[in-house]
Each structure stands twice: as C-alpha cells, then as structure tokens.
Amino acid sequence: MSCLRALAAVIFPPIAVIDKGCGAFALTTLLTCAGWVPGVLAAILFNTKK
C-alpha cells in the first residue's frame, strides 16, 4: 500500500478503495457512514489484501 493510498484511507476511506470493486466501495461507504473508525479499518483491510 502506497503512502498516498494510506493517507486517503485515513482521510476519506471510500476513495482509497474505489478501484477494488463495487462491493468493497459499497461496504466501505456503509461502514464510514456508520462510523469513521470502521470505515478506515475496512479501507486498510481492502488495500492490504492481495
């Protein structure tokens, strides 16, 4: 994960996973709406997954 993507995952998590597919984007957006921390964790997990 690059530094720019990690920064995007912390600031606005859905932007960091936009290229990972519709499911990852929708789940991260939903978790970000529920709370900022779950959204950040989901974005980091999706970005570190191969």
Backbone as JSON Lines, residues from 0, in Angstrom:
{"i":0,"aa":"M","n":[0.86,-1.16,0.0],"ca":[0.0,0.0,0.0],"c":[0.91,1.23,0.0]}
{"i":1,"aa":"S","n":[0.63,2.13,-0.89],"ca":[1.45,3.34,-1.0],"c":[1.06,4.34,0.08]}
{"i":2,"aa":"C","n":[1.92,5.3,0.28],"ca":[1.67,6.34,1.3],"c":[0.45,7.17,0.95]}
{"i":3,"aa":"L","n":[0.27,7.46,-0.33],"ca":[-0.89,8.26,-0.75],"c":[-2.19,7.5,-0.51]}
{"i":4,"aa":"R","n":[-2.2,6.21,-0.79],"ca":[-3.4,5.4,-0.57],"c":[-3.69,5.26,0.93]}
{"i":5,"aa":"A","n":[-2.65,5.13,1.74],"ca":[-2.84,5.04,3.19],"c":[-3.4,6.35,3.74]}
{"i":6,"aa":"L","n":[-2.92,7.46,3.23],"ca":[-3.44,8.76,3.64],"c":[-4.9,8.93,3.22]}
{"i":7,"aa":"A","n":[-5.23,8.47,2.02],"ca":[-6.62,8.53,1.56],"c":[-7.51,7.63,2.4]}
{"i":8,"aa":"A","n":[-6.98,6.48,2.84],"ca":[-7.76,5.57,3.68],"c":[-8.09,6.19,5.02]}
{"i":9,"aa":"V","n":[-7.22,7.04,5.52],"ca":[-7.47,7.68,6.81],"c":[-8.37,8.89,6.66]}
{"i":10,"aa":"I","n":[-8.17,9.68,5.61],"ca":[-8.95,10.91,5.44],"c":[-10.36,10.62,4.93]}
{"i":11,"aa":"F","n":[-10.47,9.88,3.83],"ca":[-11.78,9.55,3.26],"c":[-11.73,8.12,2.73]}
{"i":12,"aa":"P","n":[-12.09,7.15,3.54],"ca":[-11.9,5.73,3.22],"c":[-12.49,5.25,1.88]}
{"i":13,"aa":"P","n":[-13.68,5.67,1.46],"ca":[-14.2,5.14,0.19],"c":[-13.34,5.49,-1.03]}
{"i":14,"aa":"I","n":[-12.66,6.62,-1.01],"ca":[-11.8,6.99,-2.13],"c":[-10.63,6.02,-2.26]}
{"i":15,"aa":"A","n":[-10.15,5.49,-1.14],"ca":[-9.0,4.59,-1.16],"c":[-9.33,3.24,-1.78]}
{"i":16,"aa":"V","n":[-10.6,2.84,-1.8],"ca":[-10.95,1.52,-2.32],"c":[-11.77,1.6,-3.6]}
{"i":17,"aa":"I","n":[-11.77,2.73,-4.26],"ca":[-12.63,2.9,-5.44],"c":[-12.24,1.95,-6.58]}
{"i":18,"aa":"D","n":[-10.99,1.55,-6.65],"ca":[-10.56,0.66,-7.73],"c":[-10.61,-0.82,-7.33]}
{"i":19,"aa":"K","n":[-11.09,-1.13,-6.15],"ca":[-11.16,-2.52,-5.68],"c":[-12.47,-3.2,-6.03]}
{"i":20,"aa":"G","n":[-13.41,-2.48,-6.6],"ca":[-14.67,-3.08,-7.0],"c":[-15.85,-2.44,-6.29]}
{"i":21,"aa":"C","n":[-17.02,-2.74,-6.8],"ca":[-18.25,-2.14,-6.29],"c":[-18.56,-2.61,-4.86]}
{"i":22,"aa":"G","n":[-18.32,-3.88,-4.57],"ca":[-18.61,-4.41,-3.25],"c":[-17.76,-3.79,-2.17]}
{"i":23,"aa":"A","n":[-16.48,-3.65,-2.44],"ca":[-15.57,-3.04,-1.47],"c":[-15.93,-1.58,-1.26]}
{"i":24,"aa":"F","n":[-16.24,-0.89,-2.33],"ca":[-16.62,0.52,-2.23],"c":[-17.91,0.68,-1.43]}
{"i":25,"aa":"A","n":[-18.91,-0.15,-1.72],"ca":[-20.19,-0.05,-1.02],"c":[-20.05,-0.38,0.47]}
{"i":26,"aa":"L","n":[-19.3,-1.42,0.77],"ca":[-19.12,-1.8,2.17],"c":[-18.34,-0.73,2.94]}
{"i":27,"aa":"T","n":[-17.31,-0.21,2.34],"ca":[-16.52,0.83,3.0],"c":[-17.35,2.1,3.19]}
{"i":28,"aa":"T","n":[-18.15,2.45,2.2],"ca":[-19.02,3.63,2.33],"c":[-20.04,3.43,3.44]}
{"i":29,"aa":"L","n":[-20.64,2.26,3.51],"ca":[-21.62,1.96,4.55],"c":[-20.98,2.01,5.94]}
{"i":30,"aa":"L","n":[-19.79,1.43,6.07],"ca":[-19.12,1.45,7.37],"c":[-18.65,2.85,7.74]}
{"i":31,"aa":"T","n":[-18.27,3.65,6.75],"ca":[-17.88,5.03,7.03],"c":[-19.08,5.85,7.49]}
{"i":32,"aa":"C","n":[-20.24,5.59,6.93],"ca":[-21.45,6.29,7.38],"c":[-21.83,5.88,8.8]}
{"i":33,"aa":"A","n":[-21.56,4.61,9.14],"ca":[-21.86,4.13,10.49],"c":[-20.88,4.7,11.52]}
{"i":34,"aa":"G","n":[-19.67,4.93,11.08],"ca":[-18.65,5.47,11.97],"c":[-17.34,5.58,11.22]}
{"i":35,"aa":"W","n":[-16.54,6.54,11.58],"ca":[-15.31,6.79,10.83],"c":[-14.3,5.67,11.03]}
{"i":36,"aa":"V","n":[-14.14,5.18,12.24],"ca":[-13.13,4.15,12.53],"c":[-13.41,2.85,11.79]}
{"i":37,"aa":"P","n":[-14.65,2.32,11.77],"ca":[-14.89,1.1,10.98],"c":[-14.62,1.29,9.49]}
{"i":38,"aa":"G","n":[-14.9,2.45,8.97],"ca":[-14.61,2.73,7.57],"c":[-13.13,2.74,7.27]}
{"i":39,"aa":"V","n":[-12.35,3.32,8.16],"ca":[-10.9,3.35,7.99],"c":[-10.34,1.94,8.07]}
{"i":40,"aa":"L","n":[-10.8,1.16,9.02],"ca":[-10.32,-0.22,9.15],"c":[-10.65,-1.05,7.92]}
{"i":41,"aa":"A","n":[-11.86,-0.89,7.4],"ca":[-12.24,-1.63,6.19],"c":[-11.39,-1.2,5.0]}
{"i":42,"aa":"A","n":[-11.13,0.08,4.86],"ca":[-10.31,0.57,3.75],"c":[-8.9,0.03,3.85]}
{"i":43,"aa":"I","n":[-8.34,0.0,5.03],"ca":[-6.99,-0.54,5.21],"c":[-6.96,-2.02,4.92]}
{"i":44,"aa":"L","n":[-7.97,-2.75,5.37],"ca":[-8.03,-4.19,5.1],"c":[-8.17,-4.49,3.61]}
{"i":45,"aa":"F","n":[-9.02,-3.75,2.92],"ca":[-9.19,-3.97,1.48],"c":[-7.92,-3.61,0.71]}
{"i":46,"aa":"N","n":[-7.19,-2.62,1.16],"ca":[-5.98,-2.21,0.45],"c":[-4.79,-3.12,0.72]}
{"i":47,"aa":"T","n":[-4.76,-3.79,1.83],"ca":[-3.65,-4.69,2.12],"c":[-3.9,-6.09,1.58]}
{"i":48,"aa":"K","n":[-5.13,-6.39,1.19],"ca":[-5.46,-7.69,0.63],"c":[-4.94,-7.79,-0.8]}
{"i":49,"aa":"K","n":[-4.38,-8.92,-1.14],"ca":[-3.8,-9.12,-2.48],"c":[-4.87,-9.19,-3.53]}
